[in-house]
């Protein structure tokens, strides 16, 4: 991997990353969106602990993403970015090459070592495609131009030797004239600020999360309030992967089960077996709950993928997207996520035979997130006729969690 500049002005610069020898078929993902498919590599500028690499067993919390592009084989990129114009994605050519641009700037309050890394996407682990290039920052008035080439271990042999790094450096330094005016402070983003965020849902309802930024990835509590919800539709409030508008937000931390600490079930007319599990809506479709959050569990790692505190229809109407609302969250050490635009109300398309609905596919997910498609992530019912004309319905019958589903 070649990085056009490794000593960057601390006001921020665009750095070009060029990859070669990244076999697009070297590994397959283990989780959505590319479970069982070629899953490319994440190209990430961030701060990193040692060890940082997935192949060394490092957790997601060891990699604090500031800027990321997902380099994918052409077929997989076409699923996430059909137009091929989204700068959050890049194409790995058949010869294993790619080029991406990253905006590189320091972040106040950061921990670990700044660097640009590559590692396998969609949950895959591939030591041969893990690279690390350190990044340093210069004071204003000094410009250093550096070309760094980082190579990963040979793909033809199995080895546990860390990637070797060869750096060829040409440095030209220009010092600005002395001045009695102090230089402006560098433009940085404070990842530790804890701020509230709000969003408008599919039916015009309001969802607020306080705080939604600067969350402690090891465990935190946030207050979630909603208004304008249809009290006839029970909902789950949970921390889930954000799959974009009109698509079921899943998987969820804790599995999204109603009895999990990381989710709350709100329903004014729950099934009879739900005594003590569901909380009723307040007047005019309102609610207020405290949600316990952690960035990762066995279901999902929200330090690796884009997550949001969401509301969605409960299991009694899981294909109903009218209750969807989502507020993206960020964790201490991450670039705080800006509030997204309101989710647009959509009209589901009924499938032949009354077997549920197909979600719209217009949204573009962030890198590392499942694609916005109607399968296999949408949880929908299915109905069939039996030999004697009887009817059998299973809800949901698609998008089931392989770990646990009720």
Rosetta blueprint (number, residue, H / E / L):
1 X L
2 X E
3 X E
4 X L
5 X L
6 X L
7 X E
8 X E
9 X E
10 X L
11 X L
12 X L
13 X E
14 X E
15 X E
16 X E
17 X E
18 X E
19 X E
20 X L
21 X L
22 X L
23 X L
24 X L
25 X L
26 X L
27 X L
28 X E
29 X E
30 X L
31 X L
32 X L
33 X L
34 X L
35 X E
36 X L
37 X L
38 X E
39 X L
40 X L
41 X E
42 X E
43 X E
44 X E
45 X E
46 X E
47 X E
48 X E
49 X L
50 X L
51 X L
52 X L
53 X L
54 X H
55 X H
56 X H
57 X L
58 X L
59 X L
60 X H
61 X H
62 X H
63 X E
64 X E
65 X E
66 X E
67 X E
68 X E
69 X E
70 X E
71 X E
72 X E
73 X E
74 X H
75 X H
76 X H
77 X H
78 X H
79 X H
80 X H
81 X L
82 X L
83 X L
84 X L
85 X L
86 X L
87 X L
88 X L
89 X E
90 X E
91 X E
92 X E
93 X L
94 X L
95 X L
96 X L
97 X L
98 X E
99 X E
100 X E
101 X E
102 X E
103 X E
104 X E
105 X L
106 X L
107 X L
108 X L
109 X L
110 X L
111 X L
112 X L
113 X E
114 X E
115 X E
116 X E
117 X E
118 X E
119 X E
120 X E
121 X L
122 X L
123 X L
124 X L
125 X L
126 X L
127 X H
128 X H
129 X H
130 X L
131 X E
132 X E
133 X E
134 X E
135 X L
136 X E
137 X E
138 X E
139 X L
140 X L
141 X L
142 X L
143 X L
144 X L
145 X L
146 X L
147 X E
148 X E
149 X E
150 X E
151 X L
152 X L
153 X L
154 X L
155 X L
156 X L
157 X L
158 X L
159 X L
160 X L
161 X L
162 X L
163 X L
164 X L
165 X E
166 X E
167 X E
168 X E
169 X L
170 X L
171 X L
172 X L
173 X L
174 X L
175 X L
176 X L
177 X L
178 X L
179 X L
180 X L
181 X L
182 X L
183 X L
184 X L
185 X L
186 X L
187 X L
188 X L
189 X L
190 X L
191 X L
192 X L
193 X L
194 X L
195 X L
196 X L
197 X E
198 X E
199 X E
200 X E
201 X L
202 X L
203 X L
204 X L
205 X L
206 X E
207 X E
208 X E
209 X E
210 X E
211 X L
212 X L
213 X L
214 X L
215 X E
216 X L
217 X L
218 X L
219 X L
220 X E
221 X E
222 X E
223 X E
224 X E
225 X E
226 X E
227 X E
228 X L
229 X L
230 X L
231 X L
232 X L
233 X L
234 X L
235 X E
236 X E
237 X E
238 X E
239 X E
240 X E
241 X E
242 X L
243 X L
244 X L
245 X L
246 X L
247 X L
248 X L
249 X L
250 X L
251 X L
252 X E
253 X H
254 X H
255 X H
256 X H
257 X L
258 X L
259 X L
260 X L
261 X L
262 X L
263 X E
264 X E
265 X E
266 X E
267 X L
268 X L
269 X L
270 X L
271 X L
272 X H
273 X H
274 X H
275 X L
276 X L
277 X L
278 X E
279 X E
280 X L
281 X L
282 X E
283 X L
284 X L
285 X L
286 X E
287 X E
288 X E
289 X E
290 X E
291 X E
292 X E
293 X E
294 X L
295 X L
296 X E
297 X L
298 X L
299 X L
300 X L
301 X E
302 X L
303 X L
304 X L
305 X L
306 X L
307 X E
308 X E
309 X E
310 X E
311 X E
312 X E
313 X E
314 X L
315 X H
316 X H
317 X H
318 X L
319 X L
320 X L
321 X L
322 X L
323 X L
324 X L
325 X E
326 X E
327 X E
328 X E
329 X L
330 X L
331 X E
332 X L
333 X L
334 X L
335 X L
336 X L
337 X L
338 X L
339 X L
340 X L
341 X L
342 X L
343 X L
344 X L
345 X L
346 X L
347 X L
348 X L
349 X E
350 X E
351 X L
352 X H
353 X H
354 X H
355 X L
356 X L
357 X E
358 X E
359 X L
360 X L
361 X L
362 X L
363 X L
364 X L
365 X L
366 X L
367 X L
368 X L
369 X L
370 X L
371 X L
372 X L
373 X L
374 X L
375 X L
376 X L
377 X L
378 X L
379 X L
380 X L
381 X L
382 X E
383 X E
384 X E
385 X E
386 X L
387 X L
388 X L
389 X L
390 X L
391 X E
392 X E
393 X E
394 X E
395 X L
396 X L
397 X L
398 X L
399 X L
400 X L
401 X L
402 X L
403 X L
404 X L
405 X L
406 X L
